[in-house]
Amino acid sequence: MADYKEAPLATRPKTLEPAEYFHVSPEYRRAEEERGALRSRLKREYQTKLNNPLRKELIEDPALTRWTYARTEMYNHFRPTPKSSLIAGLIGVAPLFILYYVLKTDRDKREQKIKDGTYKRPYRLSY
C-alpha cells in the first residue's frame, strides 16, 4: 500500500486510507473475518453442490433468484422522477411532434407551390 498513488480526480478509497486501515479495532477485524468465513463457507457449499456428479435436483442460487425477481418485477416498483419523465418525453412524445411539424410544413409548402403553379410534379400519373 505504500506505493499506491491517488488518481487526480478521485478520492482515496476508505479501505486504503492509512489511518483507517492500520488502526482498526479488534472487534471490527473479528467481524470482518467472520463475514469472510461465512462467505467462503457459502461459496464452498454451493461449489460442492454444483460439482456433485450424482445430483438430481436443481440447485437454487439465492443471488440469481433475487436478480431474476428484480428483473421481472421492476415495473411494479418503478417510481417516476423528473429525470425519467423528461427521458420519456424526449424519446416517446417529442419525435411525434417533430415528425408532425416536418410533414405538415413540407405539405403546406408543396400545396402553396401547386396553388401558385410553380410546382413541377416529379411523378405524374397522366400527361
C-alpha positions as CSV (number, residue, x, y, z in Angstrom):
1,M,0.0,0.0,0.0
2,A,3.0,2.3,0.3
3,D,3.3,2.5,-3.5
4,Y,-0.4,3.4,-4.0
5,K,-0.8,6.7,-6.0
6,E,-4.0,8.5,-5.9
7,A,-5.9,9.3,-9.1
8,P,-6.1,13.1,-9.8
9,L,-9.9,13.2,-10.0
10,A,-10.8,10.6,-7.4
11,T,-10.5,10.4,-3.7
12,R,-8.7,7.7,-1.9
13,P,-10.8,4.7,-1.0
14,K,-11.6,4.2,2.7
15,T,-10.0,0.8,2.6
16,L,-6.7,2.3,1.6
17,E,-6.7,5.2,4.0
18,P,-3.7,4.5,6.3
19,A,-5.4,6.0,9.3
20,E,-8.4,3.7,8.8
21,Y,-6.5,0.6,7.6
22,F,-3.8,0.2,10.2
23,H,-5.7,1.4,13.3
24,V,-8.7,-0.8,13.0
25,S,-10.3,-2.1,16.3
26,P,-10.1,-5.8,17.1
27,E,-13.9,-6.0,17.1
28,Y,-14.0,-4.7,13.5
29,R,-11.3,-7.1,12.4
30,R,-13.1,-10.0,14.0
31,A,-16.4,-9.0,12.4
32,E,-14.7,-8.8,9.0
33,E,-13.1,-12.2,9.5
34,E,-16.4,-13.7,10.4
35,R,-18.1,-12.2,7.3
36,G,-15.3,-13.6,5.2
37,A,-15.5,-17.0,6.8
38,L,-19.3,-17.1,6.3
39,R,-18.9,-16.0,2.6
40,S,-16.3,-18.7,2.0
41,R,-18.4,-21.4,3.6
42,L,-21.4,-20.5,1.5
43,K,-19.3,-20.4,-1.6
44,R,-17.7,-23.8,-0.8
45,E,-21.2,-25.3,-0.1
46,Y,-22.5,-24.0,-3.4
47,Q,-19.5,-25.3,-5.4
48,T,-19.8,-28.7,-3.8
49,K,-23.5,-28.9,-4.7
50,L,-22.8,-27.6,-8.2
51,N,-20.0,-30.1,-9.0
52,N,-21.6,-33.1,-7.5
53,P,-21.8,-35.7,-10.4
54,L,-24.6,-37.6,-8.7
55,R,-27.0,-34.8,-8.2
56,K,-30.5,-35.0,-9.5
57,E,-32.2,-31.9,-8.0
58,L,-32.0,-28.3,-9.1
59,I,-29.5,-26.1,-7.2
60,E,-31.1,-22.8,-6.3
61,D,-28.8,-19.8,-6.1
62,P,-30.4,-17.1,-3.9
63,A,-28.5,-14.3,-5.6
64,L,-29.7,-15.4,-9.0
65,T,-33.2,-15.8,-7.7
66,R,-33.1,-12.2,-6.3
67,W,-31.7,-10.9,-9.6
68,T,-34.4,-12.6,-11.7
69,Y,-37.1,-11.4,-9.4
70,A,-35.8,-7.8,-9.6
71,R,-35.7,-8.1,-13.4
72,T,-39.3,-9.3,-13.7
73,E,-40.8,-7.0,-11.1
74,M,-39.1,-3.8,-12.0
75,Y,-42.2,-2.0,-13.2
76,N,-44.1,-2.8,-10.0
77,H,-41.5,-0.8,-8.1
78,F,-40.9,2.0,-10.6
79,R,-41.1,5.5,-9.2
80,P,-41.4,8.3,-11.8
81,T,-38.9,11.1,-11.3
82,P,-38.4,14.3,-13.2
83,K,-35.5,12.7,-15.0
84,S,-37.4,9.6,-16.1
85,S,-40.3,11.8,-17.2
86,L,-38.0,14.0,-19.2
87,I,-36.4,11.0,-20.9
88,A,-39.9,9.5,-21.7
89,G,-40.9,12.8,-23.2
90,L,-37.8,13.1,-25.3
91,I,-38.0,9.6,-26.5
92,G,-41.7,9.0,-26.7
93,V,-43.5,12.3,-27.3
94,A,-41.1,14.7,-28.9
95,P,-40.4,12.6,-32.0
96,L,-44.1,12.6,-32.8
97,F,-44.4,16.3,-32.6
98,I,-41.2,16.8,-34.6
99,L,-42.4,14.4,-37.3
100,Y,-45.8,16.1,-37.5
101,Y,-44.2,19.5,-37.8
102,V,-41.8,18.4,-40.6
103,L,-44.5,16.6,-42.6
104,K,-47.1,19.4,-42.1
105,T,-44.7,22.2,-43.2
106,D,-43.5,20.2,-46.2
107,R,-47.1,19.6,-47.2
108,D,-48.1,23.2,-46.8
109,K,-45.1,24.4,-48.9
110,R,-45.9,21.9,-51.6
111,E,-49.6,22.9,-51.7
112,Q,-48.7,26.6,-51.8
113,K,-46.4,25.9,-54.8
114,I,-49.2,23.9,-56.5
115,K,-51.6,26.9,-56.0
116,D,-49.0,29.3,-57.4
117,G,-48.3,27.0,-60.3
118,T,-44.6,26.7,-59.7
119,Y,-44.5,23.1,-58.6
120,K,-43.4,20.5,-61.1
121,R,-44.7,17.1,-60.1
122,P,-41.9,14.5,-60.2
123,Y,-44.2,11.5,-60.7
124,R,-47.1,12.4,-62.9
125,L,-49.6,9.5,-63.5
126,S,-51.1,11.0,-66.6
127,Y,-49.9,13.7,-69.2
